[in-house]
C-alpha cells in the first residue's frame, strides 16, 4: 500500500489529510504546532515526531505550509524532509510559496532522485473539507498523471500548468484576482450601505448581475452577518499578494490593481484583523463610513460584535464627534517646509514651526504664526517619534485668529496605509 506523509495540519492541511484517511490511504502526519494531530490519529493516522521521520517512512510526502520561511525550516532543517528522503519517492507541495523557492525545492529533490510537484490549491476551508479543491500543478506531465488519483482524493480537478514553479505562479495570479475581487465586493457594499441601501438586497443584486463573483457567493453573507470565522485568513491573503507583488516586479508586469488591493489588506492586518477571515476587511470600511454595512445586524449579539469591532482596533475611528471634542486640545507640533516658485524654473524654500489642529476625511488643519498663501504647497514633517514620512499638502483655506493663521490643507499622494499610520499617531497623542 502507498504510504503518505502529510506535513502541515492547519486550516487546509488537516481536512485534506482527513479526506485521504477516509479514502483508505495510509497516512503519517506531522505538524510543527502540537495538538493538531489528535483528531487525525483517532481517524487512524500514524504520528511522526519530525519531517525527516515522516519522509523516511512514506512513499509520497505532501506538504501544506503557511509561508516560505516555514517551508525552508520543514525541508532544510536539521530534522527536515531532505534529511529523510530516498530515491524513488515523490513530494507534492500544496503550499502557496514563491515560484523561485518551488523551483529550488524541485532541483534539490531531483538531485536526490525524487519527483517534485508544486501543487497549490484553490478553494478555502469548506472545499478542503468537502474534497472539492482544484489543484494547479507545476512539474512534469508524466508525474502529474502518475499522482492524479491521489490529488483527486482531496479535490475535484487537477490542472497541469507547466514545469516546476508554474503551479506557484498560477496560484499567485489566481489569488491576485481573488484579492482584487474581495476588495471590490466590500467597497461596493460599503458604498451601498453609506447610501442607505439594504445590504441583503444589494448582495442579491450583485449575485444577479455583471458583478457576480465567487467572492460574493462565499463572503457576502459573512460580511452582512459579521461572521468572520476563518476560511482563508486576511493575513494569508496579504502574504499571497505580497508574493505576487514581488513576482510581478521581477517580471516587469505593471499591477496597479494588485498594489491597491495589497494596500487595503495591509491596513486590515495593521488594524488587528489578520487572524480573521479575509472578509473581515469589511470592518475597515465600516470604520471609514461610520456605520455597519448591514444595519439589520446592530441589535443583540450583533451590537456587541459591532462594539467589539470598534474597540478591538488599535486606532478608534476619527469621527466627527471625536474631532469636535478634541479640536481645541489637538495641538501636535510639526515642521512645515514651504516652497515658492521662482523665475527660471527654480524654487526657494524655508522651514517654519506649526501645529496639527484637526484631521478630516480629505485633509487636515494646521496652524502657524507665519503667513502663507492659498494654493501654496507645503511639506509636513512630524516629530521623529511618529515614524511618518513627509506628507505633502496644498493650502485651500486660510483663517486668521489673532496672530495665528489656521490653514485648511488638502492632502496629496497619501496612501491608505500612511493615513492609518497618521491616525494611529494622532490617537497616541490624544489618549
N, C-alpha and C positions, 0 to 999 in steps of 0.2 A: 504494500500500500504506500502511495505517495505521502510523505510527511511534510507538513507545512510549519515553518517557524514564523509566527506573527509577532512583530515588534512595533509597539506603539498603540496603546489602547485608549485613546482619547475619545472625543465626541464621535469621530468617524470610525476609528480603528476597532473599537470594542464591538459595535454591531456588525462590522464586516467579518470579524473573526467568528462571531456567533453564527452568522449565516453559513460559514464553512463547516462548523461543527454540525449544524442541522442537516447539511448535505452529505454528511458521513465522512468528511475528511479528518485525518488525524492531525491535530493542531497542538503545537507547543507555543506558549505565549510568554512574552516578556514585556514589562513596562518599567520605565525609569522611576515613576512615582508609585510607591507601594499602595496596595488596596484596590487597584483597578483590575486585578486578575481574578478576584474571588468568584464572581458570577460565572466566568468562563470556565474556571476549574470545576465548578459544580456541574457545568454542562458537559464535562468530560475532557477538557483541555489539560495537557501536561504543563508544568511550570518550569521555566528556566530561570537561573539566577544571574544571567548576563547575556548580552547579544552574541558573544562568542559561543556560549553554550547552546543557544538557540540555533545558531548557524551550523554548529558541529553536528547536531542531531536532526537535521532537516534536509530534505531534498530541494525544497524551494523556500526561499526566505521572502516574506512580504513585509515591507516597512511602511508605516503611516506616521510620519514625524512632523512636528509643527514648523520647523524652520531650518535654514542652512546650518546654523551653529549646532543645533541639536543633532542634525544628520551627521555632521563631521564627528561628533562625540560618539554616536552609535556605531558608525562604520570604522573610524580610525582610532578609537580609544584603545587603551591597554587591553580591555576585555571586549573589543569591538568585533563587529561582524567579520572584517577582513582577517582577524586572527584565527577564525574558526572554519574558514572555507576549505573545500576540497574540490578538485576538478570534476566537472560534470554537473555541478549544482546550477541553480538559477536564482537570480534576485529580481524581484518586482518591487520597485519603489513607487508607492502611490502618493507620496508627499507632494506638496507644491513647493518647489525649490527653484533656484536659479538654473537656467539651462547649462551654464558653464559647469556648475557642480555636478549636474546629472551626467554630463559628458565625462568628467573626471572619474566619477564612480564607474561608468561603463568601461573606461580604459583600464582602471585598476582591476575590475572584475575579469576583463578579457585576459589580462596578464596572468590571472590565476586559473584560466580555462573555465570561467564561469559566465553564463549568459547574464545579461542585464537588460531590463526594460524599465524605462521611466514611464509610469502609467498613472498619472494623476486622474482624479475623478471629478465629474460634475454631478451635482445633486447633494443636498445638505443632509443633515441627520435623518430626516424621515426616509429619504431614498436609501441611505445606508441600512436603516432598519428593515426596509421593505425589500432590499435586494434589487433595487431598480437603478443603481448607479450607471453612469456612462463613463467608460474608460477611454482616454485619449492616449495612445501608446506610441512611444518612440523606441526604435530598435529594429532589428531585422524582421522582415515579414515572416520568415520561417519560424523565428522564436515566438512571434505574436500568435501565429496559428497553433503552435505547439501548446501554448498556455491559455488559449482562448476559453476552453471549457472551465478551467479554474476561475478565470475572471468572471465568466457568466454565472458562476455560483454565487457571486456577490453583486452582480449587476445585470442590466438588460441589453447592453450594447457595448461592443469593443470596436473602436475606430483606430486604424493604423495611420499615424500622422507623418511617418518618415523615419529617418535614422535617429540614433540616440540624441536626446536633447529636444527633439521635436514635440514630444509629449508635454514637456515643461513649457515650451514656447506657446503651444496651443492653449494650455491651461491659463497662462498669464494673459494672453489675448482674450480668452473667454471671460476671465474674471474682470478684465478691464470693462468689457461690455456690461457685466453684472453690476459692478460698482457704479458706473455712469447711470444705468437704468434705475438703480436703487435711489440715488440722489435725485434723479428726475422725478420719480414717483413721489418721494417725500416732499420735494419742493412744490410740486403741483398740488399735493394735498394741503400744504401749508397756505398756498395762495387761495385755494378754495375756502379753507377754514377762516382765513382772515377776511374773506369777503362774505362770510355768513352762510356758506353753503354746507348742508349736512354732509358729513364725511362718508357715511354709508352710501348715500345717493351718488356722491361724486365717484366713489370707488366703483360702483356699478357702471357708471358712465365710462370710466377708464377701461374696465374689462370688456365693454361692449363696443369700443371704438378703436381708432387708429393708435391709441396709446396703450393698448392691451399688451401685457408682458407677463413673463413668468414671475417677475418680482411683484407685480400687482397681485397675482394669484397667491403667492407664498407669503407676502409681507403686509398686504393691505389690511387684513383683519387684525394682525398683530399690532399694527400702528394704531388703529382705531381703539382697540381694547387695552392698549398699554400692556401687552403681554409679550415681554421681551426675553422669554426663556431662550436659551442659546441653541439655535440650529446651525448657524455659522457665525462666529463672533465678529464683532466690529474690529477687534484688534487683528484678527486673521485677515479680514478683508483689507485693512490698511497695509499689513505685511505684503500681501499679494500685489497691491497697487504700487508699493514701493519697489518691489522686484520688477514689475512691469516698467516702471519709470526708468530704472537703471538699464534694463534691456533695450528699451526704445531709444534712450540716449546713445547707447553703443551702436545701435542700428541706424542712427540718424533719421529717425521717424518722428516728425512733429506730432505731439499728442496734447493739444490744449485741453481737450475734454478729460483725459486721464489726469492731468495735473490739477484741474479744478475739482474732480471727484476726490483725489488724494487729499487735497487741502481740507475738504469737508470732513473726511474721516479722521484726519489729524486733529481737527477741532473736537470731534466726538470722543476720541481717545484721551485728549488732554482734559476734557470735562469729566473723565472718570467712567465712561461707558464702555470701555474696551472689552470687558468680560461678558457684556450682554450681547444679544443678537445684533447683527448689523443694522436691523430696522430701528434700533434704539437711537440712531442718528436723528430720528424724528424729535427726540427730546431737545436737541439743539434748536431745531426750528420752532418748537413750541415756546422756548425761551425768547426767541427773536420776535415772534409775532405776539407774545404776551398772553397766550391762551392755549388750551389744549386743542389739538386738531379735531377731536371729537368731543363736543360739548356734552353729549349724552353720557359720557363716562366720567363726569365730575362728581357724581354722588357716591355715597357709601365707600366701599373699599377703593373705588377709583379716585375719589377725592383724596384719600390718604396716599395713594400712589402718586397722584399729581403733586401733592405737597412734598413727598419724599424726593420727587424729581427735582424740584427747585432746591431743596435743602441739601441733596447729595452732591450737587456740583460745587466745585471749589469757588466759583465766581457767581454770586447771585445776579439775576438779571438787572441790568441798569435801566429800569423803567422810569416812567415819568415821576411817580411818587418818590422814588429814591432820589432822583435828581433834584426835585424841588426841595426835599428836606435837607439835602447835602450841599446845595449850591453855595450857600454862604461859607460853609466850612471847607469846601474843596479848594484849597489854595496850594496846589502841589508845585513846588519850584521846578523850573526848567530854564533852558537857554534857547534863544532864538538866533539862528543865522539868517540875516536879512540880505537879500541880493537885489541890486538895482541894475537895470540895463544902461550901459554907457554907449557912447558913439563908437563906431568902428568895430562893433560886434563884441565888445568886452563887458565884463561885469565888475561892479565894485560891491563890497560887502562889509558887514560889521556884525558883531555878536552882542546881543543885549540880554538882560535878565527878564524873565517873565514868570507867570504862574498859570497853571491849568485851573479853570474855574468850573467847567462843565463838559460833559460828553453827551452827544446825541447820536441818533442813527446815522446821520450823514456827515457829521463834523464835530468840532469842539469849540469851546470858548476859552480864550486866553486873555490875560491882561498884562500890561506893561506901562511903565511911565514914559516910554518913548513913543512918539507919534509916528505911525506908519500910514500907508496909503491903501485904499481899496484896490483890489486885484493884484496886490503885491504877493509874491510867493515867499514863504518863509520855510526854513528847515528847523523842525522842533527837536531838541536834544533833551532827553530826560536824564536824571541822575544815573550814575553808573550802576547803582543797586537795582534799577529797573530791568536791566538786561534787554532793553529795547533798542532796535536800530533807529537811526534818524527818520523822522516822519515828515513828509512834505505836505504843505497845506497852502491854500490860497485864501487871502482875506476877502470876505464877501460882505462884511457888515462892520461898522465902527460906531461905538457909543462911548461918550466921554462922561466919567463920573468924577468930579473934582479934578485932581491932577492925574487920574489913572484912565487909560484907554482900554476899553473892552473890545476885543476883536472876535467876531464870528468867523470861523475858518472852515472851509470845505477840504476834507482830506483827499489826497490823490495818491493812487498807487499803493493803497494799504490793503494787504491780503487779509482774508478772513482769519488766518492763524495769527497774524500780527495784531489784529483788532482784539482777539481773545487775550493775547498777552497784555495788551494795553488795559483791558478791562480788569484783568487779574491784578495788575499793578495798582490801579486806582482803588480797588477794593481793599488791597493790603494797606493802603494809606488811610482809608476811611474807617476800617474796622478797629 
